[in-house]
Amino acid sequence: MDTIEALSDPRVADYRDLKDAERRLRQGLFVVEGRILVRRLLESGRFRVRSLLVTERALEGLRDLLDSRAGGLPILLATEAIVRGIVGYPFHRGCLAVGERGVEPAAGALIEAPGPRLLLALENLADPDNVGGIFRNARAFGAHAVLLSPGCADPLYRKAIRVSMGGSLAMPFARLGDWPAGLGRLREAGYTVAALTPAPRAADIAALGGRRPAPERVALLLGAEGQGLSAGALAAADLEVRIPMAPGIDSLNVAVAAGIALHRVSGARGKPWPA
C-alpha cells in the first residue's frame, strides 16, 4: 500500500483527466467510481484491476474483498482532499479503481454460443447514459450479451458504467464492425431478429406470446432516438415490434423502451409468438 501526499505524485497518473475518454481507450484502461461499483469490479473477476485510489474510510469498506485476494493489488491511499484534487469531481466518494480492458470478445463468439440466447444489438447509441441504462436492463432481464455498432458509446466509459450500476462490467459485449451487413450473422446462427420501432406497421409487442412457438434464440434490435434504426438494420430483421403509447406520443427514451421490450421478450420466450 502506498500513501499519496501530493497531487503531482506520478503514481496517480491514471486518475488524472478522467473526462478524456479517448486517452483511456488508447491506453486500454477504464475507470470505475464509487464503492458499490468498485466492489462489483473486484467481485466479478472479469477484468484485471490495475490499482485502487481510496481514502481510509473507503479502504475499510473493501477490506473483506481485499484481504481475500491472492497476489498484490496496488492500493493508493490518500485523504479526501487529495483524491478530490486529483480527480476534480465528487461522484466517487473517495473510491476509484482503474481496470484493464484486455481483449474484447469477438462478436462471432457471442453470436454463435450454443443454446437458448437473448441478445441486444444497438445501432448508433452515442449517449453513454442510454448505453449504460440498456446494459442495466439487459442484466436485469437475463440477456446474454450486447452487440454494438461502430457508432455506439463505450460501455466502459466511466459514466456508462455508473448508469449501468456495473452492468457493463458483467454483461459480455462486442463491436459488430461490419454493420449492418453483419446482422445477417444473427439469422445464420438461428436468431429471430426483432427490430424495435414506433412505425404503425410494426406488430404490437404485447402480441408476443400469440400464435406460433417462440424461438429459443432472439436478438432485439434498437436504434438511436430521433433517427431510429437505419434501413439496412430494419432489412436485417425478421419482424418489427412497437410499444403502444398514448395518442400524441411518438417515442420513448431508448433505455426505457429497451427495458419494456426486454421484459416482454424475456417473458414471451417459451410461449407462442405472432406469425
GIDA-V725854 format. One record per residue. N is the residue number from 0. OMEGA is omega in degrees with one decimal (* if undefined). D_FIRST is the distance of its C-alpha to the first C-alpha in whole Angstrom. Layout:
# GIDA-V725854
n->[N	N]
omega->[OMEGA	OMEGA]
d_first->[D_FIRST	D_FIRST]
This chain:
# GIDA-V725854
n->[0	1	2	3	4	5	6	7	8	9	10	11	12	13	14	15	16	17	18	19	20	21	22	23	24	25	26	27	28	29	30	31	32	33	34	35	36	37	38	39	40	41	42	43	44	45	46	47	48	49	50	51	52	53	54	55	56	57	58	59	60	61	62	63	64	65	66	67	68	69	70	71	72	73	74	75	76	77	78	79	80	81	82	83	84	85	86	87	88	89	90	91	92	93	94	95	96	97	98	99	100	101	102	103	104	105	106	107	108	109	110	111	112	113	114	115	116	117	118	119	120	121	122	123	124	125	126	127	128	129	130	131	132	133	134	135	136	137	138	139	140	141	142	143	144	145	146	147	148	149	150	151	152	153	154	155	156	157	158	159	160	161	162	163	164	165	166	167	168	169	170	171	172	173	174	175	176	177	178	179	180	181	182	183	184	185	186	187	188	189	190	191	192	193	194	195	196	197	198	199	200	201	202	203	204	205	206	207	208	209	210	211	212	213	214	215	216	217	218	219	220	221	222	223	224	225	226	227	228	229	230	231	232	233	234	235	236	237	238	239	240	241	242	243	244	245	246	247	248	249	250	251	252	253	254	255	256	257	258	259	260	261	262	263	264	265	266	267	268	269	270	271	272	273	274]
omega->[-179.4	176.6	179.3	-176.3	-178.7	179.3	-176.7	-177.2	-177.5	-178.6	179.6	-178.2	-179.1	-175.1	177.9	175.4	-174.9	178.1	179.3	-175.9	-178.6	177.9	179.0	178.8	179.5	-177.9	-176.7	-176.4	169.5	-176.4	177.1	-175.2	172.8	-172.7	-178.7	-175.8	175.1	176.3	179.9	175.9	-179.3	-177.9	-173.3	-177.1	-177.3	-177.4	174.1	178.9	-175.9	178.2	171.6	170.5	-169.8	166.9	178.9	-179.3	178.6	179.1	179.9	179.0	-179.9	-169.9	-177.4	178.6	-175.5	-179.5	-177.1	-177.6	174.0	179.5	-176.2	172.0	179.9	178.3	-179.9	-174.7	-177.8	175.0	178.4	-179.5	179.2	179.1	179.8	179.3	179.3	-170.7	174.6	177.4	-167.2	-171.8	-170.4	-177.3	174.6	-177.4	177.7	175.7	172.1	177.5	177.1	-174.8	-175.5	-178.6	179.2	177.5	174.9	179.6	-179.0	-179.6	178.8	-178.6	-170.2	177.0	-172.7	172.1	176.5	-175.7	171.3	-179.5	169.2	174.2	-173.1	-178.7	170.2	173.8	-172.6	-177.3	-178.9	176.4	179.7	178.4	178.1	178.9	179.3	177.5	177.8	178.4	-179.1	179.4	-177.6	-174.5	167.6	173.7	-176.7	-177.7	178.0	173.2	-177.0	172.1	-179.7	-177.6	-177.7	175.5	-178.6	177.6	179.2	168.8	-170.6	-179.7	177.5	177.8	-177.3	-178.9	179.7	-174.5	178.6	-179.8	-179.6	172.9	-175.9	-174.1	176.4	177.9	178.4	172.9	173.9	-169.4	-176.8	-177.6	-1.0	-176.6	-177.7	177.9	175.9	178.4	177.9	177.8	-178.8	-179.8	173.1	179.1	162.6	-176.6	-178.8	-178.6	178.8	-177.3	175.7	-176.4	-179.7	-178.5	-175.5	177.5	174.3	-177.2	176.8	179.1	176.4	-170.8	-173.8	-161.6	179.4	-175.2	-179.5	175.0	177.5	-177.7	-174.4	172.0	-179.8	-172.5	-178.6	178.8	-178.2	175.4	-179.0	-176.9	-179.7	-179.3	176.9	177.8	179.6	178.7	178.4	179.8	-179.4	-175.5	173.8	176.9	176.5	179.9	-179.6	175.3	-179.6	-179.5	179.4	178.3	178.8	177.5	-173.9	-178.7	173.7	167.0	-171.3	177.6	175.8	178.8	178.9	179.2	178.6	-177.8	179.1	178.6	-178.2	-176.6	-178.9	177.9	-176.4	179.1	-175.0	176.6	178.8	175.8	178.8	178.9	*]
d_first->[0	4	7	10	13	16	17	18	14	15	12	13	16	16	17	20	23	23	26	27	28	29	26	24	27	27	24	24	21	21	19	19	19	19	18	21	21	17	18	21	19	17	20	22	21	23	21	18	15	13	10	10	10	11	12	11	15	14	11	13	16	14	13	16	15	12	13	15	14	15	13	9	8	6	5	6	7	11	14	17	19	16	16	19	20	18	20	23	24	23	23	20	19	16	15	15	14	15	18	20	23	24	28	30	33	36	39	41	39	38	42	43	41	44	45	46	43	43	41	41	42	41	43	42	40	38	37	33	34	37	35	32	35	37	34	33	37	37	34	36	39	38	39	37	36	37	39	38	41	40	40	38	34	31	30	26	27	24	28	29	26	26	30	30	28	26	29	28	25	27	31	32	33	35	37	41	41	45	46	48	50	47	48	51	48	48	51	51	49	51	49	51	50	51	50	50	52	54	57	60	61	58	58	57	54	55	58	55	56	60	62	61	58	54	52	49	48	47	46	46	46	45	46	44	46	49	50	49	50	51	55	53	50	53	55	53	53	55	56	55	54	54	53	56	55	57	60	59	55	55	51	48	44	43	40	43	45	43	42	46	46	44	45	48	48	46	48	51	50	52	55	58	57	60	62]
